[in-house]
């Protein structure tokens, strides 16, 4: 057995199963030293938002417990990666370092510089794909460039081979572990005020929670996924996004599970293929982030640089608090605040409302979601906001402006979703639940709803807001 240890640097891959970097270190026969680094200081690294920090705290506690069950320890350190990783490698007398790759520009720069420095010091450095089905440089157009439209990207990528997920490795020989921080000292969970009660009730972060969520989805929501995925009042979405975001599950594990269910005849192929296309939208988002690293700050379609936004703090605050007067929007924004997650259909409608009804810059919404989503993902979050805005790759046309009333009536026809998250409207009949301002006075009275007091009037008129947005769009069309 080689005398010098293998240092495994965990990042967005907080799992023991199907972890390529960890498994390679185990196969090396070297004793293991395991590190997690909280880097909020390296240039360009975007600090996690509040909800994601809460999730990270729980996730680290979970993976620490799993590692301790194998007889090891997870070192916790914080600081600049360029300083901390070489220091831990020196303290551990490591001879090799393993990590799974990242795809943001700042992260790539940090990793490339570290790989060069560590190699110059005589350490072997190996990196792996631990978070994507296909890395961005492996999926190319015929001309060798990046895809900018999802359909061709999906068809091309789906032809590439996908590695099979691996089980937890069997080699668990640990080296003497340098000292690390105490997790509680990082203060990742809120205390004053403690706003995370709904998150704790809604989620079980960690690898065990991810496996349970995947099994529940395959046994439940995957059935009729294609037809039911747009219904926020039903349980047909996977809710796997935070587990993928923090690497408790690999996309290979998810894909294998759903395709196994299809092969066994447990679910329809149409439901599986619709879900797989959504998994590939995540891939497409990372493809875009890699090739266009300023995706969260700069319009992909630079024509939108000339768009005239309204920075209306009052309307933005009403949107954040779920007090727009449009019940479907308000239900979604309150679900987000309470649980750290929002149904995808409602995400699109809520984002469209902020951008096109309120004319608030899409980047403002992206920042709010970054802070409040447990699945706040550097690729998906930015790509999806740009998609709704019309400024992104393969984006929805700007003139597609969701009507929050008709969206509610179509996808929450019985009002169950609204009643759950906007309880002050629970007494309204189905015919009024998505447009309380049109309800007769006696209906409002019977339901205990006083518009302007217990629930707001709509802060904008849909028809007028739509006309205004289209007028602004016409100014930048340039044709």
N, C-alpha and C positions, 0 to 999 in steps of 0.2 A: 504494500500500500504506500502510495506517495506520502511523504511526511508533511508537506505543506498543505494547508487546508484549502478548500474551495469556498469562496465567498459568493453567496447568492443574494443578489440585490432585488428584493421585491418592490414592485411599483403598482401598476394597475392590474395586478395578477394575484390577488390575495386568495390563493387556493393551493392545495397540495396535489390534487388530481389534475391530469392533463396540463401540467405546467412545464413547458419544454426546458426552460432554463434550470429549474430545480432538478428535473429528471436527468439532464446532461451532467449536472454536478454530481448526482448520485452515481451515474454510470462511470464517472471518472475514478471512483474508488477513493477519492480524497475525503477526509473528514470535513463535515459541513459547518460553516458559519453563516447564519441567516440575518439579513439586515433589512429594516424598513427605514427609509429616510423621508422626513417631511421637509421638502424643499420649497420654501416660499420666498426665497431670497435670490436665486439665480436669475440673471437678466432674462426677461421675457416670460418667465414661468407665471402662469395665472393662478393666484391663490384660489382655493376651493371656496364656494359659497357656504352659507350657514348650514343648509340642509345636508349638503354633501359632507361637510365636516362632521356633522352628527353621525352620518352613516359610517364615515371612515373610523371614528372612534369605536363604534360597535364592531366593525369589521376587523379592526386590529385586535380587539379583545378576543374575537372568535378564532382568528388564525393563530394567535399566541397560544390559546388553549389547545388547539389541535397540534401545534408543534411540541408543546410541553408533554402531550400524551405520547409523543414519539421519543421523548427523552431529551429534547433540545430546548433552546431558547431563541426568541426573536429579539435581536438588538433593535432598539428604537433610538434614533438620533434625529436631530433637526439641524438645518443649516444649509449652506450651499453644497451641492453635490460635488463640485470640483474640489472642495476642501475636505468634506466629511468622508467620502468614499475612499480616497487614498489613505486617509488617517486610519480608518477602520481596517483596511487591508494591511496596513503596517502593524497595527496593534495585534491583529490575528495571525500575522506572519503568513498571510495567504499567498499561494502560488498561482491561483487562477481565480477569475471572477466571471460570473455568469449573470446575464439579465435578459429579459424579454424586451423587444424593441418598442419604442414610442414613435409617434408620427407627426407631432407638432414641431414647428420649426425651431422653437427655443429648446425643446427637449432633445431634438436631434443634434443641435449644436453642442449642448452639454455632454451628451453621450459620446459624440465624435471626439471632442477634446479629451474626455476622460480616457477613451480607448487608446488614444495616441500616447497620453502621459503614462498610463499604466503599462502599456507595452514597452515603452522606453525604460521603465524600471524593471523589466524582465518578467512581468506577470503575463500569463496567458489570459486573454479576454475573449469571450464568446458571447454572441447575442443571438436571439431567436425570435421567431414569430409566435407570440403567445396570445394575441387578442383579435386577430382577423382571420377570415377564411383565406383571403388572398391579399398579399401585401401590395401597396399601390403601384409599385414599379413593375409588377408582374402582369397587370392588365392594361393593355395598350391598344390604341387604334391601329389600323393598317399602316398609317404614316409614322407610328411610334410615339404619338402624343397621348395625352390623357383624354379619357372620355368626358364629355360635358353634358351628355344626355343619358338618363338612367336606363332606358330600354336597351340600347346597344351595349351599354356597360354590363347589364345583367346577363344578356345573352352570351357575351364574350366570357365573362367571369365564370358563368355556370359550366363552361366547358373545361375549366381547369381542374386538375386533381385537388382533392382535399385530404389532408392527413387524417388518420383515424385517431380519435381521442384515446389517451393513455390513462391507465389507472394510477393510483398513488404508488410511487416507487417503493421498493422494498429495502433499499440501503439507507439506514438511518444512523450512521456513525458520526457523532458530532465532535468537533474540536472544542478546546477551551474557548469560551465566549467572552469577548471584551464587555465591559459594563455599558449600559445604555440608560436612556431616560425612563422615567415612570410615565405610563400612558396618561394617568390622571393629571400630571403636570402640564400636559399639552392643552388641557381645557377645551377639548373639541366639542363637548356637549354644553348647551346653554344652561345657565343657572339663574341669572337675574335679568330678565324674566326667563322662566323655563317654558319655552314655546313648543317643546318637542313631544308633548304628551301624545298628540295624535300620530306622530311618526312612530313612537314606540308601540302604539296599539296596532299599527298598520303593517309593520315590517319586522322581519327577522334577518338582519344583515349577517352575511357570512356564507361560507361554503355549504353548510348544512341547510341554511335557509334557501339558498339557491337551488339545491337539489330538490328540496320539498316543493318549491314554487314550480320548477320544471315538471315534476311528476304530476302536480295538481293540474297544470295547464294541459298536459298531454291527456290526462284522464277526464278533463272537463271542457275547458274553454276552446280547445283545439277542434272539438266536434262542433260543427257549424260556424267555424271561425270566419269563413269568407262572408257569410250572411250576417253574422252577429258582431263583427269587430267594430262597426260604427255605432253600436248601441251603448251609450254610457250607463244606461239603466240595467245592463246585463253584464255577466261575468265571462266575456269571450276574449278579452285581451289577455296577453300572456303575463303582464306585469314583471317581465324578466329584465327590463332595461337597466335597473340599478345593479342587478347581479352581473350583467355583462359589463356595465360601466366600471365596476371595481374588480372585475375579473374573478368573481366567485364561480362563475361558469365561463367556459370558453364557447365561442360560437360553434366550434366543432362538436362539443357535447350537446348543444341545443339541436343542431341540425341532425345529428345521429339519432337523438331521441324521437324527434317528430317523424323522421323517415322510417324508423323502426316501427312506429305505430302504424304508419301507412302500409308498410310491407306486411304487417301482421293482420291487416284488414280491420284494424280498430277504429280508424278514421278515414274519411274520404280523401282521395288524392287532391281534389280541388281545394280543400281546406289547408292541406299541408303546403301545396304550392303557393297559395296566397300568403301564408305565413312566411315561407322561405323568401318570397319576394320582399317582404318587409325586413327580413334579416339582411338581405342584400342592399336595401336602402341604407342601412347602417354602414355596410361596406362602401357604398358609393360616397357617403358623407366623409369617410376617412380618406378615400381616394381624392376627393376635392380638397380636404384640409392639407394633405401632403403636397399637392400640386399648387394650391392657392392658399398659402399659410396665413394670410390676413383675413380669412373668411369671416371672422367675428367682428371685424372692424371696417372692412372696405366692401362696397357693392361689387359683386361679381360682374354684374352688368353696369359698367361705369356710366352709362347714360343716366342712371338714377342718382348720380352725384349732383345733378341739377334739380332734383325734386325739392319742392318747397314744403318742408315739414312745419307743423305747429308744435311748439314745445309748451303744451298746456298742462301745467303741474296739477291743476284741479282735476281734470278729466283723467289724467294718468293715475292719480291717487285713487280716484273712484274705481278705476279698473283694477288696481292692485288689491283693493279691499273687497271687491265683489259687490259694488254698489252702483252699477251702471244703470239699473232699471230694466235690464234685459235678463230675465231669469236664467237662461242657459249659460250666458257669460258669467253671471254672478255665481252660479253653482260651480262652474269650473274653477274660478279663481279662489273660491272658498275651499274646494277640494284640495287645490294646490297648497294653500296655506295650512290646512289641517293635516294633510297626509304626506306632503312633499311630492305629490304625483298628480297628474291630471290625465284623464282619458284622451287618447290621441285625436279623436274627432273634435272634441271640445278644445283641445290645444289649437287646432287650426282655426276654429271659429273665433276663439278668444284673441288669437294673434291677429287675425284679419280685422277684428273690431278695433284693436288699438291702432293698427297701421292705417286702415282705410276709412273707418268711421271717425276716429279721433285725429288722424293724420300725425300721429306721434312716430318719430323715427324708429324703425324696427330694431335698431341697436339698443334702444331703451328697454324694449321688451326682452331682448336677448339677455341683457344684464339682470333683469328681474327674475327670469327663469333660472339663470345661472345661480342665483342666490337661494332660490326657494325649492328647486327640484332636487330630490335625492339622486336622480339619474342624470344630473346636469353633465352633459358630455361635450367635450370641446369640438367634436365634429358634428354630431347630430343636432345640437342646439343651434349652432350658427347656420348650418345648411338649411335647417327647417325654417328658421325665421326668414332667411333670404328667399326660400321657396314661396312662402306665403306672401312676402312683400312684392314678389314679381321680379326682384333684382337678382335672383340666384340662378344656379345652373338648372336647366330643365324646369324652370319655375312655373308656378301657376300664373296665368295671365293676370296682369294688374287689374283688369276690368272684372275679374271674378271676385265679387264682393259678397261674402256670405251674409245672408239675411238671418239674424239670430233667432227670429221668430219661426220662420219656416224650417230652419235647421232643428230647432227644438221640437217642433211638431212632428217632424219626420223621424228623428232619431231618439226622442224621448216622448213617445206619443201619449203615454199615460202620466207623464210628469213625475215618475218615481225618482229620477235623478235630481230634479229640481227640489222636490219635497225633502229629499235627504239632506241637501246642503243649503237650502234656503227655506228653513222650516217656517218662517213667518208667512210663507205663501201656501203652506200645506193644506189649508182649508179650502182653497180655490178648486173649482171643478176643472176637469181636464181641458175643457174648451177655453178656459181663461188662464191656465197656469203659465203659459208662455207669453201672454200679452195682457197682464193685469190692468193696464191703463185703459183697455177697451171693455173691461167687465162693467156691467150695470152697477150702479151704486148699491143696490140691495144685495147683490152677490158679494161685493167687497165687504159690506157690513157683516153679512153672515159669516164670512171667513175671517173676520177680525183684521182686515187689511185696510190701513189708512195711508193712501198714497201720499208721499211727501213726508210722512211721519214714521210709520213702521216699515215702509219699503219705498224707495225713491221712484220718482217719475223717470222715464228714459232721459239720459243726459244728452243724447243727440237723437234727432229724428232720422230713421234709417233712409228714407227716400232722399231727404235733403243731403245727408252725409254721402250717399252714393253719388249723387250728382256732383258734389264738390270734389270728391276723390277723382272722378273721371275727368273733370276739368283740369285738375292738377296733372293728371297723367298725360293728357293731350299736349300739355306744354313741353314735355320732354320727349315726345315720340320722335320728332325730327323727320317726319315723313308726310 
